């Protein structure tokens, strides 16, 4: 337990802990009287001489000076447990809905946002106390403590008395789940370099979604098409309708995939294939011995067939 006589020394201590560990401590909980500048000791307040601690609060040893509790405060590592998961998820969903177009997208799956929270248990507990040095006792005996406590309450009932504000602070517990000190500095420098290379990368190095899902884009197109149909139903201007008709026709052609089939081929190649096939089949069907001229014609025809045709079905013509 460390004790400070003013808030300046307390803040300096916390800042030193943060610089040493390269972390930040944020407020987890604070008593409503902790920041009350108008707080005054009352006779009804309980007088303490020592405090064994409990619930994470610092223990206060016996010094012979009586004190009263003014308030409590607990600081935790900024990489501790995420206490706002539901709020962050709700905010992310609302933001996504605003970016999209109304409710015609159907059910959406929202990704959980990147977070620095790793559940680090490091914490600093602070007890703000009012001490009364003029009522100090020399020994830690019950009789002496009761006598001094009675004198303190009696004095509070009569006139204001002199009291001091002190802060009892626990030493920060160990960090866990993330780097601290020099390792944290190196990790931070590495993340900054990555961020300069890719500005869209988040602090936790989670890459953003580069492209929307195809389903989202299709739903968006459907929604826009519905809006266009609604506008068309109330449009009376003929010129506008003609222009829109042309644009929609062009768009429809762009969306229609080109039909390609291996069975299709240019007409001039198809005609050549038919002629060549007829020559060959006629030579085979006549049954007469092949002459030199017929052989030359057949060879020439086959060479033409191989040079001018593409893979596909073969069409033959037989003469009866």
Secondary structure, DSSP 8 states (H G I E B T S, - for coil): -EEESSHHHHHHHHHHHHHHHT--EEEEEE-TTTT-TT----TTS--BS-B--BTTB--B---S-EEEEEEEEEEEETTS--S-HHHHHHHHHHHHHHHS-TTTT-S---------------EEEEEEEEEEGGG--SS--HHHHHHHHHHHHHHHHHS----EEEEEE-------SS--THHHHHHHHHHHHHHHH-TT--TT------S--HHHHHHHHHHHHHHHHHHHHT---HHHHHHHHHHHHHHHHHHS-----TT---HHHHHHHHHHHHHHHHHHHH-S---HHHHHHHHHHHHHHHHH--SS--------
